Amino acid sequence: MIQSGLRAGAFGLLLLAGACAGFDPAPDAPISPRAECATQSVTIYFPEESATLQPLSDPLIGRLMEHVNACTAAGGELRQIRVTAYPDSRGNRARGEAEMRERGARIRAALVEAGAPNGAIRIVRPRGEHGTIMQRRAEIVADLW
């Protein structure tokens, strides 16, 4: 009984360590002294083989921009908004590149429509996550100070 409890506890710590290690969007970026300007991130999921934004995307992007506006109202600044668009996990490389561009462009348009300055939006390429589950997404990170 005690041994199985120890195994379960060790497994839980391993999961926790893995989760913490996987989430660090900007490890070298200094943290803003303003609570209103904490880094904010949103993940938007797409249907398979599509760059169409789902209805749930609007309120998520809206909340992100509300956070950005609260930061600037408190005297902070928006440094940049990074968008990392991922392709579907299957398909050829050319189709994947096209999906990433289309998804990034759709997210950019939605952010601008929600009030983000176009010049602050940076589309970046994903690194080393080919073949993961739910890859058909875009991660948006607002870097605030």
N, C-alpha and C positions, 0 to 999 in steps of 0.2 A: 504494500500500500504506500509506504513512504517512498520507495524507489520509483513507483509510477508517478507519484506527485513531484518528485525531483525531476524526472524526465519531462513531465508536462511543463514545469516551471522553466526548465532550461530551453525547451522548445519555444515557449512564449517569449523569453528574452532574445532568442535568436530571431524570431519574427520581428520583434520590436527594433532590434539593431538593424535588421535589413530594411525596415520601413524608414527609419531615421536616415540611414545612409543614402537611400534613394531620393530623398527630398531635400535639395539644396540648390534652388534655382540660380543663386548668385553668391557662391561661397566667399568671394573676395570683396563684394560690395559692402561698404560700411552701412550700419543700421542708422536710420534717421533718429534724431533725438525726439521728434514729434510723434506721439502715439497715432495721430491721424494719418501719418505718412508711412506706416508699416507697409512693407512689400505686400502686394495683393496679387493673387493668381486665380485663374479660372480655366477650367478645361471644358471645351466644347466638343461633343461627339457628332460625327457625321454618319449618315446611312452608308452602307457599302457602295463602293464605286460611285460616289456622289460628292459634290461640293456644296450641296444645298443645306442651308442652315435650317435647323429645326425650330419650331415656335419657342421652345424653352431657351434658346440662345439669347433672345432679346432681353429678358429680365436679368440673365447672368451678366451680359455685357453692360446693361444699364447699372447694375449694382457695382460693377467694377468702376465705371465712370463716376458714380456717386462718391465712391471712396477717393478717387483722384480729385474730384472737385472739393471734397472736404479737406483734403490735404492742402490744396492751393489756397483755399479760404483761410486756413490756419497759418498761412505764410510759407508753406512748403512749396516744392516744385516737382513737376513731372520730369524725370530725366529721360526716360524712354519707356515704350511699351514693346516688349519682345513677343513675337508670335512665332511659335514653332509648329508648323503644320506637318502632319504625318500622313503617309499614303496608306492604302489598304495593305494588309500583310501579304496578300497574294497578288499576282500579276507581274508583268515584266517591268523592267527598270524605266523605260520611257513613259509608260502609263503612270508609274509611281511618281516620276518627276512632274508630270502634268497635273496629277492630283494634288501634290504639295503646292504647286503654284496657284492652282484654282482655289484651294482651301485657304491659303494665305491671303489671296486677293479678296475673297468673300469676308474673311474676318476683318481685314483692313477696312473695307467699305462699311461694315457694320460698326466698327469702332469710330470711324469718321462721322457716320450718321449720328452716333450717340454723343458726339462732341469732342472726340480726341483729335488733337492736331495731327494732320497727316505726316508732318515732318518728324514727329516723335515716335512713329511706328516703325519698327525694324523687323523684317521677316528673316528668320534664321533657319538654317537647315538642322534637322534632327541629327543626333550623333549616336550611332551604334545600337539602335533598338529594332533592327529589322526582324520581323517575324513574331513580334510580341502580340498578345491578345489585346483587342480593342485599340489597335494602332490607328484606326481611322478617326483621328482627333486633331485638335489644335490646342496647344497650351498657350495661354496669354499671361504674361507677367508684367505688372506695372511697377517699374523701378521709381520710387519716390524718395524725396529727401526733404 
